[in-house]
Amino acid sequence: MADHPAPVATTWSLSFEKVAEKNLAAADLLRLCAFLSPDAIPEEILTAGASWLGPVLAPVAADTFLLNQAIEALHAYSLIRRDPKGKNLSVHRLVQAVLQDAMKETEKRSWAERAIRVVIAAFPHVEHDTRSQCERLLPQALMITQFIEHYQIISDEAGHLLHETA
């Protein structure tokens, strides 16, 4: 956390700890968001890829009521913003950096892989009819291409997403 302003990083870290004490799924949701493009995270990637989100977050992402509770828990501590009309989430880049800095490398890879899988699950086959959905998800696809490269993820799904993104 040395790269971040100490008071801000400390405040967000303490807020994150409080959220984790109250709602483990909310904490996992924020960890996932740390590996997504920070602006306009489409909520549908959470539901489309719910099965890839691990034992705590997966059942919550599959249930609209529980997902709303997790989002509200993060919003209450100003860790996430929600645009209910656009059905998007946003997280400050510094929050992402603070969260990633606090993780061990194995945990970073695990969350990066989950982010990759949820974006792959939501990204449609590129056709004229799916253009608007592809455009909506493109920032997320571009972000995870960096993690695919960084972690040397070699899979049919990753290759398919890279192809569709291109």
PLY file of the C-alpha trace (Angstrom):
ply
format ascii 1.0
element vertex 166
property float x
property float y
property float z
element edge 165
property int vertex1
property int vertex2
end_header
0.00 0.00 0.00
3.03 2.25 -0.06
2.05 3.54 -3.51
-1.24 4.95 -2.25
-1.97 7.93 0.00
-1.80 6.42 3.49
-4.96 7.96 5.01
-7.09 6.99 2.01
-5.69 3.47 1.79
-6.11 2.99 5.54
-9.70 4.23 5.45
-10.65 1.91 2.61
-8.84 -1.03 4.23
-10.72 -0.49 7.49
-14.01 -0.14 5.62
-13.28 -3.34 3.73
-12.54 -5.18 7.00
-15.89 -4.03 8.43
-17.73 -5.18 5.32
-15.96 -8.56 5.45
-17.05 -9.00 9.08
-20.69 -8.31 8.21
-21.08 -9.80 4.74
-18.51 -12.21 3.28
-20.22 -12.20 -0.11
-19.94 -8.41 -0.30
-16.22 -8.69 0.44
-15.85 -11.28 -2.32
-17.83 -9.08 -4.70
-15.40 -6.23 -4.09
-12.44 -8.59 -4.58
-13.91 -9.58 -7.94
-14.45 -5.94 -8.89
-10.78 -5.31 -8.17
-10.03 -7.37 -11.28
-12.59 -5.82 -13.59
-12.57 -2.56 -15.50
-13.55 -0.08 -12.77
-16.16 1.93 -14.64
-19.57 0.61 -15.60
-19.26 -3.02 -14.52
-22.40 -4.60 -15.98
-24.31 -6.45 -13.28
-25.25 -9.17 -15.77
-21.71 -10.52 -15.69
-22.31 -11.45 -12.05
-25.46 -13.40 -12.81
-24.22 -14.90 -16.10
-21.05 -16.16 -14.45
-22.41 -16.85 -10.98
-21.29 -20.48 -10.99
-17.64 -19.34 -11.31
-17.64 -17.01 -8.32
-16.66 -19.41 -5.58
-18.59 -20.93 -2.68
-19.45 -17.66 -0.92
-20.32 -15.34 -3.80
-21.83 -17.82 -6.29
-25.14 -18.42 -4.47
-25.46 -14.70 -3.73
-24.88 -13.67 -7.36
-27.55 -16.15 -8.43
-30.13 -14.54 -6.10
-31.17 -10.96 -6.94
-32.19 -10.12 -3.37
-28.93 -11.37 -1.84
-26.87 -9.68 -4.55
-28.63 -6.39 -3.84
-27.80 -6.80 -0.13
-24.12 -7.38 -0.93
-24.01 -4.34 -3.20
-25.73 -2.22 -0.54
-23.20 -3.35 2.08
-20.39 -2.08 -0.15
-22.26 1.10 -1.03
-22.83 1.88 2.66
-19.05 2.15 3.10
-18.58 4.04 -0.19
-16.55 1.16 -1.61
-18.73 0.84 -4.69
-21.16 2.97 -6.67
-24.25 1.66 -8.38
-26.18 3.03 -11.32
-29.54 1.28 -10.94
-30.85 2.66 -14.23
-27.88 1.39 -16.24
-27.47 -1.68 -13.99
-23.77 -0.96 -13.58
-21.34 -0.93 -10.70
-18.25 1.24 -10.41
-15.30 1.03 -8.08
-12.56 3.57 -7.57
-9.22 2.57 -9.12
-7.49 3.24 -5.82
-9.84 0.82 -4.05
-8.87 -1.77 -6.65
-5.17 -1.10 -6.13
-5.43 -1.25 -2.34
-7.31 -4.56 -2.50
-4.87 -6.11 -4.97
-1.88 -4.93 -2.94
-3.28 -6.67 0.14
-3.54 -10.02 -1.67
-0.96 -12.75 -1.99
-0.06 -13.70 -5.55
-2.06 -16.95 -5.42
-5.16 -15.04 -4.29
-4.67 -12.47 -7.05
-4.51 -15.22 -9.64
-7.62 -16.88 -8.24
-9.66 -13.66 -8.44
-8.26 -12.82 -11.86
-9.34 -16.27 -13.09
-12.83 -15.73 -11.66
-13.04 -12.36 -13.40
-11.95 -13.99 -16.64
-14.60 -16.70 -16.32
-17.51 -14.35 -15.51
-16.69 -12.08 -18.43
-16.38 -15.08 -20.75
-19.74 -16.38 -19.49
-21.44 -13.04 -20.24
-19.73 -12.17 -23.53
-21.94 -13.16 -26.49
-20.90 -14.37 -29.89
-20.27 -11.22 -31.90
-23.07 -10.68 -34.39
-25.06 -7.70 -35.56
-27.84 -8.48 -33.06
-25.42 -8.67 -30.11
-23.41 -5.57 -30.96
-24.78 -3.39 -28.14
-24.15 -6.11 -25.54
-20.64 -6.65 -26.89
-19.95 -2.91 -26.69
-21.25 -2.86 -23.10
-18.94 -5.73 -22.13
-15.93 -4.68 -24.21
-14.16 -2.72 -21.40
-14.38 -5.82 -19.21
-13.10 -8.08 -21.97
-10.19 -5.74 -22.64
-9.31 -5.64 -18.93
-9.25 -9.38 -18.54
-7.12 -9.83 -21.66
-4.39 -8.27 -19.54
-4.87 -10.95 -16.88
-4.98 -13.71 -19.50
-1.60 -12.51 -20.71
-0.14 -11.83 -17.26
-1.10 -15.23 -15.83
-0.52 -17.09 -19.11
-4.07 -18.49 -19.08
-4.32 -21.01 -21.88
-7.82 -22.38 -22.36
-10.42 -22.74 -25.09
-12.62 -20.18 -23.30
-9.84 -17.58 -23.06
-8.96 -18.13 -26.72
-12.59 -17.78 -27.69
-12.95 -14.50 -25.78
-9.75 -13.13 -27.30
-11.08 -14.03 -30.74
-14.49 -12.44 -30.09
-12.89 -9.32 -28.60
-10.69 -8.88 -31.66
0 1
1 2
2 3
3 4
4 5
5 6
6 7
7 8
8 9
9 10
10 11
11 12
12 13
13 14
14 15
15 16
16 17
17 18
18 19
19 20
20 21
21 22
22 23
23 24
24 25
25 26
26 27
27 28
28 29
29 30
30 31
31 32
32 33
33 34
34 35
35 36
36 37
37 38
38 39
39 40
40 41
41 42
42 43
43 44
44 45
45 46
46 47
47 48
48 49
49 50
50 51
51 52
52 53
53 54
54 55
55 56
56 57
57 58
58 59
59 60
60 61
61 62
62 63
63 64
64 65
65 66
66 67
67 68
68 69
69 70
70 71
71 72
72 73
73 74
74 75
75 76
76 77
77 78
78 79
79 80
80 81
81 82
82 83
83 84
84 85
85 86
86 87
87 88
88 89
89 90
90 91
91 92
92 93
93 94
94 95
95 96
96 97
97 98
98 99
99 100
100 101
101 102
102 103
103 104
104 105
105 106
106 107
107 108
108 109
109 110
110 111
111 112
112 113
113 114
114 115
115 116
116 117
117 118
118 119
119 120
120 121
121 122
122 123
123 124
124 125
125 126
126 127
127 128
128 129
129 130
130 131
131 132
132 133
133 134
134 135
135 136
136 137
137 138
138 139
139 140
140 141
141 142
142 143
143 144
144 145
145 146
146 147
147 148
148 149
149 150
150 151
151 152
152 153
153 154
154 155
155 156
156 157
157 158
158 159
159 160
160 161
161 162
162 163
163 164
164 165
